[in-house]
Amino acid sequence: MNQQPSNIPAGLAQGGRGFVLGVVEGVEGVFEKPISGARSDGIKGFFKGGCKGMVGLVARPLSGALDFTSGTLNTIKRVTDTTSEVQRVRLPRFFREDKQVRPYNKREAEGYKLLKVNQSNVFNYI
């Protein structure tokens, strides 16, 4: 339950399991809380445990439903999050003075990069 799901079906399964466990624990609490209260405080503990069990009957499934919803939404966010950075595949195209788009020429692009880098370095020294 502590592992973060890596895909949507795993997230739905984990959230569904949490919801079902919440319902089961809520129903169990209705029977277990009065008994444990009666053991510790007698008749007063029995009624106190009964009240706790009734509150748990509502609160546990509601908590499970909220966990299911938040877990599913977090899984969808995690799966759809695209944090990969875009990297340049090739150098930018060199454009001549006439601004005509010509086929890509790797040699011209490398030459333009060298000239551009050298120009900026020259201006840094002046």
C-alpha positions in Angstrom: 0.0 0.0 0.0 2.9 2.4 0.6 4.4 1.9 -3.0 3.4 4.5 -5.5 1.6 2.9 -8.5 3.3 3.3 -11.8 0.2 3.1 -14.1 -3.5 3.9 -13.9 -4.9 0.3 -13.4 -2.5 -0.2 -10.5 -3.6 3.1 -9.0 -7.3 2.1 -9.4 -6.6 -1.3 -7.8 -4.7 0.2 -4.9 -7.5 2.9 -4.3 -10.2 0.2 -4.6 -8.4 -1.9 -2.0 -8.2 1.0 0.4 -11.9 1.7 -0.1 -12.9 -1.9 0.5 -10.7 -2.1 3.6 -12.4 1.1 4.9 -15.8 -0.5 4.5 -14.8 -3.7 6.1 -13.1 -1.9 9.1 -16.2 0.3 9.5 -18.5 -2.8 9.7 -16.1 -4.6 12.0 -16.0 -1.6 14.3 -19.7 -1.7 14.9 -19.3 -5.1 16.5 -15.8 -4.8 18.0 -16.0 -1.4 19.6 -18.9 -2.1 22.0 -17.3 -5.4 23.1 -13.9 -3.8 23.8 -15.7 -0.9 25.5 -17.7 -3.3 27.7 -14.5 -5.1 28.7 -12.8 -2.0 29.8 -15.7 0.2 31.3 -18.7 -2.1 31.6 -22.1 -1.0 30.4 -20.9 2.6 30.1 -18.1 1.5 27.8 -20.5 -0.7 25.8 -22.6 2.3 24.9 -19.5 4.5 24.3 -18.0 1.8 22.0 -21.4 1.5 20.2 -21.3 5.2 19.4 -17.7 4.9 18.3 -18.6 2.0 16.1 -21.5 3.9 14.5 -19.3 6.9 13.8 -16.7 4.5 12.3 -19.3 2.9 10.1 -19.7 6.2 8.4 -16.2 7.7 8.7 -14.1 4.7 7.6 -15.9 4.1 4.2 -15.9 7.9 3.6 -12.2 8.0 4.3 -11.6 5.1 2.0 -13.6 6.8 -0.8 -11.6 10.0 -0.4 -8.3 8.0 -0.4 -9.5 6.2 -3.5 -10.3 9.5 -5.3 -7.0 11.3 -4.2 -4.9 8.2 -5.0 -6.5 7.8 -8.4 -6.0 11.5 -9.3 -2.4 11.4 -8.0 -1.7 8.3 -10.2 -3.2 10.0 -13.2 -1.1 13.1 -12.6 2.1 11.0 -12.1 1.4 9.0 -15.3 0.6 12.0 -17.5 3.4 14.2 -16.1 6.0 14.7 -18.9 9.1 16.1 -17.3 11.5 14.9 -19.9 13.5 17.7 -21.4 13.6 18.3 -25.1 17.0 18.2 -26.6 18.2 19.5 -29.9 18.8 16.9 -32.5 20.8 19.1 -34.9 22.2 22.6 -35.0 19.9 25.4 -36.2 19.7 26.0 -39.9 21.9 28.8 -41.4 20.0 31.5 -43.3 21.8 33.6 -45.9 21.1 37.3 -46.5 18.3 36.6 -49.0 16.3 34.7 -46.2 15.6 31.8 -48.7 14.9 28.5 -47.0 17.3 26.0 -48.5 17.8 22.3 -47.7 19.6 21.7 -44.4 23.3 21.7 -44.7 25.2 20.4 -41.6 28.5 22.0 -42.7 26.9 25.5 -42.9 25.1 25.0 -39.6 28.4 24.1 -37.9 30.2 27.0 -39.5 27.5 29.4 -38.4 27.7 28.1 -34.9 31.5 28.6 -34.8 31.2 32.1 -36.2 28.4 33.0 -33.7 30.3 31.6 -30.7 33.5 33.4 -31.8 31.7 36.7 -32.3 30.2 36.6 -28.8 33.7 35.8 -27.3 35.3 38.6 -29.2 32.7 41.1 -27.8 33.3 39.8 -24.3 37.0 40.7 -24.5 36.5 44.2 -25.9 
